[in-house]
Amino acid sequence: SLPSTSPFTFRKLAGCTLFITGASRGIGKAIALKAAKDGANIVIAAKTAEPHPTLPGTIYTAAAEIEEAGGKALPCIVNVREEQQIINAVEKAVKTFGGIDILVNNASAISLTGTLETETKKVNLMMDVNVRGTYLTSKTCLPHLRKSRIAHILNLSPPMNMNPMWFKNHCAYTISKYGMSMCVLGMAEEFRGEVAVNALWPKTAIHTAAMDMLGGSGIEKQCRKTDILADAAYCILTKPKSFTGNFVIDEVLLREEGVKDFDVYAIAPGHPLMPDFFLDVETDVTAARRKCVEVKVVFTKDPGAFCVSAAGSVWIAVENNVLCKHLQRTGNVVRFSLFFWGTWYIDLKTGGGSAGFGKPPVTADVVMSMSSADFVKMFTGKLKPTMAFMSGKLRIKGNMALAIKLDKMLTQLNSKL
């Protein structure tokens, strides 16, 4: 994907050994395959040894792809929560390939839930995998990295944006990802001149199994391929050790390297892309300050008449009652709290269903808060629910699984104001 004139198209990683956590699928595997084309040695440090019922690939299928691409592969069963498994894999890598030149801390866990909704086991998982796992894997690899002429650590973690919006909806996840970034800050200085330590983060959402789980069907159109991160990682890992302590955004780096055509990275070229977490996007502050648009939901027993009106004059009709059917199937109650207007609910749990102002007749399983202007944009297809959530325009409390299902349902709304 890099320009043919770029110096990074040469086999700079030939013979180098990369230790990549979470390399059995997704971003980790994409980085592995990019390096494999140079003839690199790849240590696939991941958990999946047996086929997963819903996730693609194992350490062995990834190894086969790496070998086919031109590299050498060493699949190792590694749960980064288990220190001894990390130690064993590192020892095996050194024995097999003679050392370790590059570490990519890619393994990560995610739960986009608020403080009260995040179970302790989920907190432990994110802290153990994202922070502790990154720290221990780096610590175990560093004695070998210090002997390498290349010596790079690359963490898949974001720049530390202290905007409170990135904490309020998923505090535990943010802490865990920023913990990975703090490893970059500390280790880059501690090992300056010996080992380069950098972070890489995508400007837009990347299509992975995790994104499918979070965003549901159709979310891929708003995403880029993992190739963009693989190319950006390659650029970083082929730079000298003096390039250290940087928080790199994939698109920014690739533009500096001469890449002009980013459609090659898009799942659906020309389709609007979803910005990733922790990167502030421009918001229409002026629109938010205007008088709100009155939004009203009308629920009837007529199979085709689930409607929304704006300012009492424009109507949206959902064909064949698609939304109603899917909501009834999930059995959830959704309540929106509009910043400038009030509270209303949709209840498809009680009797024949109802909608109205104020609190729902039963306890809401999901509470969503957003401005009325953004609400209208969401129902008219101008703002995707996932993008609204990731950019902080939509706050969600309660059952996140049901909220994700609602996101899938809203993608079926093709009406326009």
C-alpha positions as CSV (number, residue, x, y, z in Angstrom):
1,S,0.0,0.0,0.0
2,L,3.0,2.3,0.4
3,P,4.2,4.2,-2.6
4,S,6.6,2.3,-4.9
5,T,9.1,5.1,-4.4
6,S,9.1,4.8,-0.6
7,P,12.3,3.4,0.9
8,F,10.1,1.3,3.2
9,T,9.2,-1.1,0.4
10,F,12.7,-2.7,0.7
11,R,13.2,-5.8,2.9
12,K,14.4,-3.9,6.0
13,L,13.1,-6.5,8.4
14,A,14.6,-9.5,6.8
15,G,16.0,-11.9,9.4
16,C,14.6,-9.8,12.3
17,T,12.6,-11.4,15.1
18,L,9.3,-9.8,16.1
19,F,7.4,-10.9,19.3
20,I,3.8,-9.9,18.7
21,T,1.1,-10.4,21.3
22,G,-2.4,-11.1,20.0
23,A,-1.1,-11.9,16.6
24,S,-3.5,-14.7,15.8
25,R,-6.0,-12.3,14.2
26,G,-6.8,-8.6,13.5
27,I,-4.2,-5.9,13.8
28,G,-1.5,-8.1,15.3
29,K,-1.7,-10.6,12.4
30,A,-1.7,-7.7,9.9
31,I,1.6,-6.3,11.3
32,A,3.0,-9.8,11.4
33,L,2.2,-10.5,7.7
34,K,3.7,-7.1,6.7
35,A,7.0,-8.0,8.3
36,A,6.8,-11.6,7.0
37,K,6.9,-10.3,3.4
38,D,10.4,-9.0,4.3
39,G,11.4,-12.5,5.5
40,A,11.1,-11.7,9.2
41,N,10.7,-14.2,12.1
42,I,7.4,-13.8,13.9
43,V,6.6,-15.1,17.4
44,I,2.8,-15.4,17.5
45,A,2.1,-14.9,21.2
46,A,-1.6,-15.4,21.6
47,K,-4.2,-17.4,23.5
48,T,-6.2,-19.1,20.7
49,A,-4.8,-22.5,20.0
50,E,-8.1,-24.2,19.2
51,P,-10.7,-22.7,16.8
52,H,-12.9,-20.2,18.6
53,P,-16.7,-20.5,18.1
54,T,-17.1,-16.9,16.9
55,L,-13.6,-15.4,16.4
56,P,-11.5,-16.2,13.3
57,G,-8.0,-17.8,13.4
58,T,-5.7,-19.6,15.8
59,I,-1.9,-19.2,16.4
60,Y,-1.4,-22.1,14.0
61,T,-3.5,-20.7,11.1
62,A,-1.7,-17.4,11.5
63,A,1.6,-19.2,11.4
64,A,0.7,-20.9,8.2
65,E,-0.2,-17.5,6.6
66,I,3.0,-16.0,7.9
67,E,5.1,-18.8,6.4
68,E,3.2,-18.5,3.1
69,A,4.0,-14.7,3.1
70,G,7.7,-15.4,3.3
71,G,8.4,-15.3,7.0
72,K,9.2,-17.8,9.7
73,A,6.6,-18.4,12.4
74,L,6.8,-19.6,16.0
75,P,3.3,-20.1,17.4
76,C,3.3,-19.8,21.2
77,I,0.3,-20.1,23.5
78,V,0.4,-17.0,25.6
79,N,-2.1,-15.4,27.8
80,V,-0.4,-12.1,28.8
81,R,-2.2,-12.3,32.2
82,E,0.1,-15.3,33.0
83,E,3.7,-14.1,33.6
84,Q,5.2,-17.6,33.3
85,Q,3.6,-18.1,29.8
86,I,5.3,-14.8,28.7
87,I,8.7,-15.9,30.1
88,N,8.4,-19.4,28.4
89,A,7.5,-17.8,25.0
90,V,10.4,-15.4,25.2
91,E,12.8,-18.1,26.1
92,K,11.5,-20.3,23.3
93,A,11.8,-17.3,20.8
94,V,15.4,-16.6,21.8
95,K,16.3,-20.3,21.6
96,T,14.7,-20.6,18.1
97,F,15.8,-17.4,16.5
98,G,18.7,-16.3,18.6
99,G,17.2,-13.2,20.0
100,I,14.3,-10.6,19.9
101,D,14.6,-7.4,17.9
102,I,11.1,-6.0,18.1
103,L,8.2,-6.3,20.5
104,V,4.6,-5.3,19.5
105,N,2.2,-5.0,22.4
106,N,-1.0,-5.5,20.6
107,A,-3.1,-7.7,22.9
108,S,-5.9,-5.8,24.4
109,A,-9.3,-6.1,26.2
110,I,-12.2,-3.8,26.0
111,S,-15.4,-3.1,27.9
112,L,-17.2,0.2,27.0
113,T,-19.2,0.5,30.2
114,G,-19.6,3.1,32.9
115,T,-18.2,2.8,36.4
116,L,-21.2,1.3,38.0
117,E,-22.0,-1.1,35.1
118,T,-18.4,-2.5,34.8
119,E,-18.1,-5.8,36.6
120,T,-15.0,-6.3,38.7
121,K,-13.9,-9.2,36.5
122,K,-14.0,-6.9,33.5
123,V,-11.9,-4.3,35.3
124,N,-9.4,-7.0,36.2
125,L,-9.3,-8.3,32.7
126,M,-8.6,-4.9,31.1
127,M,-6.0,-3.9,33.7
128,D,-4.3,-7.3,33.5
129,V,-4.2,-7.5,29.7
130,N,-3.7,-3.9,28.7
131,V,-1.5,-2.5,31.5
132,R,0.1,-5.4,33.4
133,G,0.4,-7.6,30.3
134,T,2.1,-4.8,28.3
135,Y,4.4,-4.0,31.2
136,L,5.4,-7.6,31.9
137,T,5.9,-8.5,28.3
138,S,8.1,-5.4,27.8
139,K,10.1,-6.2,31.0
140,T,10.7,-9.8,29.8
141,C,11.8,-8.9,26.3
142,L,13.9,-5.8,27.2
143,P,17.1,-7.7,28.2
144,H,17.1,-9.3,24.7
145,L,16.0,-6.1,22.9
146,R,18.9,-4.2,24.4
147,K,21.3,-6.5,22.5
148,S,19.6,-5.8,19.1
149,R,20.8,-3.2,16.6
150,I,17.1,-2.5,15.8
151,A,15.5,-2.7,19.2
152,H,11.9,-1.4,19.1
153,I,8.9,-1.7,21.3
154,L,5.6,-0.6,19.8
155,N,2.4,-0.4,21.9
156,L,-1.0,-0.2,20.2
157,S,-2.2,2.6,22.5
158,P,-3.5,6.2,22.1
159,P,-2.1,9.6,22.9
160,M,-3.2,10.5,26.4
161,N,-6.0,13.0,25.8
162,M,-7.1,14.4,29.2
163,N,-10.5,15.6,27.8
164,P,-13.0,14.3,30.4
165,M,-15.3,13.0,27.7
166,W,-12.9,10.1,27.1
167,F,-13.2,9.1,30.7
168,K,-16.9,9.6,31.6
169,N,-18.4,6.8,29.5
170,H,-15.8,4.0,30.0
171,C,-13.4,5.1,32.8
172,A,-11.9,1.6,33.4
173,Y,-11.1,1.1,29.7
174,T,-9.6,4.5,29.3
175,I,-7.4,4.0,32.4
176,S,-6.1,0.7,31.0
177,K,-5.3,2.1,27.5
178,Y,-3.6,5.1,29.0
179,G,-1.6,2.7,31.2
180,M,-0.2,1.2,28.0
181,S,0.7,4.8,26.8
182,M,2.3,5.6,30.1
183,C,4.6,2.6,29.6
184,V,5.7,4.3,26.4
185,L,6.5,7.6,28.2
186,G,8.4,5.9,31.0
187,M,10.3,3.2,29.0
188,A,11.2,5.6,26.1
189,E,13.2,7.7,28.6
190,E,14.5,4.9,30.7
191,F,16.0,3.1,27.6
192,R,16.7,6.1,25.4
193,G,19.6,5.2,23.1
194,E,19.1,1.5,23.6
195,V,15.5,0.7,22.7
196,A,13.0,2.8,20.8
197,V,9.6,2.8,22.5
198,N,6.6,4.3,20.6
199,A,2.8,4.1,20.5
200,L,0.6,3.7,17.4
201,W,-3.1,4.5,17.2
202,P,-5.5,4.7,14.2
203,K,-7.2,7.9,13.2
204,T,-10.4,6.0,12.3
205,A,-12.0,2.8,13.4
206,I,-10.4,-0.3,12.1
207,H,-12.4,-3.3,11.0
208,T,-11.7,-6.2,13.4
209,A,-13.8,-8.8,15.1
210,A,-14.0,-6.5,18.2
211,M,-15.4,-3.8,16.0
212,D,-18.0,-6.2,14.6
213,M,-19.0,-7.0,18.2
214,L,-19.2,-3.4,19.3
215,G,-20.9,-1.9,16.2
216,G,-22.9,-4.8,14.6
217,S,-23.8,-5.4,11.0
218,G,-22.8,-2.7,8.6
219,I,-20.2,-1.1,10.9
220,E,-17.4,-2.2,8.5
221,K,-18.4,0.4,6.0
222,Q,-17.3,3.1,8.4
223,C,-13.9,1.4,9.0
224,R,-10.5,1.0,7.4
225,K,-8.7,-2.2,6.9
226,T,-6.0,-3.4,9.3
227,D,-3.5,-2.8,6.4
228,I,-3.2,0.9,7.3
229,L,-1.9,0.0,10.8
230,A,0.4,-2.6,9.4
231,D,1.9,-0.1,7.0
232,A,2.3,2.6,9.7
233,A,3.8,0.0,12.1
234,Y,6.3,-1.0,9.4
235,C,7.3,2.7,9.0
236,I,7.9,3.0,12.7
237,L,9.8,-0.3,13.2
238,T,12.2,0.5,10.3
239,K,13.2,3.9,11.8
240,P,16.4,4.3,13.9
241,K,16.4,3.9,17.7
242,S,16.5,7.7,18.0
243,F,12.8,7.7,16.9
244,T,11.4,7.1,20.4
245,G,8.7,8.4,22.8
246,N,6.3,9.2,20.0
247,F,2.5,8.8,19.9
248,V,1.9,8.2,16.2
249,I,-1.4,8.4,14.4
250,D,-1.4,6.1,11.4
251,E,-2.8,8.5,8.8
252,V,-0.6,11.4,9.9
253,L,2.6,9.3,9.6
254,L,1.7,7.7,6.3
255,R,1.0,11.1,4.8
256,E,4.4,12.2,5.9
257,E,5.8,9.1,4.2
258,G,4.2,10.1,0.9
259,V,0.9,8.1,0.9
260,K,-1.8,10.1,-0.9
261,D,-4.5,7.5,-1.7
262,F,-6.2,6.4,1.4
263,D,-9.1,4.8,-0.4
264,V,-7.0,1.7,-0.7
265,Y,-7.4,1.3,3.1
266,A,-11.1,1.8,3.2
267,I,-13.6,-1.1,3.5
268,A,-16.1,1.0,1.5
269,P,-14.2,3.7,-0.4
270,G,-16.0,7.0,-0.3
271,H,-18.1,6.1,2.8
272,P,-17.8,8.4,5.8
273,L,-15.3,7.0,8.3
274,M,-15.8,6.7,12.1
275,P,-13.1,8.5,14.2
276,D,-11.4,6.3,16.8
277,F,-11.5,6.8,20.5
278,F,-9.4,9.4,22.3
279,L,-9.0,11.6,19.2
280,D,-11.1,14.8,19.5
281,V,-13.2,15.6,16.5
282,E,-14.7,19.0,15.6
283,T,-18.2,19.5,16.9
284,D,-20.8,21.9,15.7
285,V,-21.0,24.0,18.9
286,T,-23.2,26.6,17.2
287,A,-25.8,24.1,16.3
288,A,-25.8,22.7,19.9
289,R,-26.7,26.2,21.3
290,R,-29.6,26.8,19.0
291,K,-33.2,26.2,20.1
292,C,-33.7,22.5,20.2
293,V,-35.8,20.6,17.7
294,E,-38.8,19.0,19.3
295,V,-38.7,15.3,18.8
296,K,-41.7,13.1,19.3
297,V,-42.2,9.3,19.0
298,V,-45.6,7.8,18.1
299,F,-46.1,4.1,18.7
300,T,-49.2,2.5,17.2
301,K,-50.5,-1.0,16.6
302,D,-50.4,-0.4,12.9
303,P,-47.6,-2.6,11.6
304,G,-46.2,0.1,9.5
305,A,-46.6,3.1,11.7
306,F,-43.7,3.6,14.0
307,C,-43.0,7.3,13.5
308,V,-40.9,10.2,14.6
309,S,-41.8,13.8,14.1
310,A,-39.5,16.9,14.3
311,A,-41.1,20.2,15.3
312,G,-44.4,18.6,14.6
313,S,-44.1,19.0,10.9
314,V,-41.8,16.3,9.4
315,W,-42.4,12.6,9.7
316,I,-40.3,9.5,9.5
317,A,-42.0,6.2,8.8
318,V,-40.2,2.9,9.3
319,E,-41.1,0.5,6.6
320,N,-42.6,-2.8,7.7
321,N,-42.2,-2.0,11.3
322,V,-38.6,-3.3,11.3
323,L,-37.5,-1.4,14.3
324,C,-40.4,-2.5,16.4
325,K,-40.0,-6.1,15.6
326,H,-36.3,-6.1,16.5
327,L,-36.8,-4.2,19.7
328,Q,-39.6,-6.5,20.8
329,R,-37.2,-9.4,20.2
330,T,-34.6,-8.0,22.6
331,G,-37.3,-7.2,25.2
332,N,-35.6,-4.0,26.3
333,V,-36.8,-0.6,27.3
334,V,-34.8,2.4,25.9
335,R,-35.0,5.8,27.5
336,F,-33.4,9.0,26.1
337,S,-32.6,12.0,28.2
338,L,-32.3,15.0,25.9
339,F,-30.1,17.7,27.3
340,F,-32.3,20.6,26.1
341,W,-35.7,19.1,26.1
342,G,-36.6,16.4,28.6
343,T,-37.1,12.7,28.9
344,W,-39.1,10.3,26.8
345,Y,-39.2,6.5,26.5
346,I,-40.0,3.6,24.2
347,D,-41.4,0.6,26.1
348,L,-41.7,-2.6,24.2
349,K,-41.6,-4.8,27.2
350,T,-45.0,-4.1,28.7
351,G,-48.3,-5.2,27.0
352,G,-48.6,-4.0,23.4
353,G,-45.9,-1.4,23.9
354,S,-46.0,2.3,24.4
355,A,-44.1,5.5,24.1
356,G,-44.3,8.8,26.0
357,F,-42.7,11.5,28.1
358,G,-41.2,11.1,31.5
359,K,-40.1,7.9,33.1
360,P,-41.1,4.5,31.6
361,P,-43.7,2.3,33.3
362,V,-41.0,-0.2,34.1
363,T,-37.3,0.2,34.9
364,A,-35.3,1.1,31.8
365,D,-32.6,-1.4,30.8
366,V,-30.7,1.2,28.9
367,V,-30.6,5.0,29.4
368,M,-29.2,7.1,26.6
369,S,-28.4,10.8,26.9
370,M,-27.8,13.2,24.0
371,S,-28.7,16.6,22.7
372,S,-32.0,16.7,20.7
373,A,-30.0,18.1,17.6
374,D,-27.8,15.0,17.7
375,F,-30.7,12.8,18.3
376,V,-32.4,14.0,15.1
377,K,-29.1,13.5,13.2
378,M,-28.9,9.9,14.5
379,F,-32.5,9.0,13.4
380,T,-32.0,10.6,10.0
381,G,-28.8,8.6,9.3
382,K,-26.5,11.6,9.5
383,L,-24.9,10.4,12.7
384,K,-24.2,6.8,13.4
385,P,-25.0,5.7,17.0
386,T,-21.5,4.1,17.4
387,M,-19.9,7.3,16.2
388,A,-22.1,9.3,18.5
389,F,-21.0,7.2,21.4
390,M,-17.3,7.2,20.5
391,S,-17.2,11.0,20.1
392,G,-18.9,11.5,23.4
393,K,-22.2,12.9,21.9
394,L,-24.1,9.9,23.2
395,R,-23.9,8.7,26.8
396,I,-25.0,5.2,27.6
397,K,-25.8,3.7,31.0
398,G,-27.2,0.2,31.7
399,N,-27.1,-2.9,29.7
400,M,-24.4,-2.3,27.0
401,A,-25.3,-5.5,25.1
402,L,-28.8,-4.2,24.6
403,A,-27.5,-0.8,23.6
404,I,-25.3,-2.5,20.9
405,K,-28.4,-4.3,19.6
406,L,-30.2,-1.0,19.4
407,D,-27.2,0.3,17.3
408,K,-27.8,-2.6,14.9
409,M,-31.5,-1.8,14.7
410,L,-30.9,1.9,14.0
411,T,-28.8,1.0,11.0
412,Q,-31.9,-0.3,9.3
413,L,-33.6,3.2,9.4
414,N,-33.4,4.5,5.9
415,S,-35.9,7.4,6.3
416,K,-34.9,11.0,6.0
417,L,-36.3,14.2,7.5
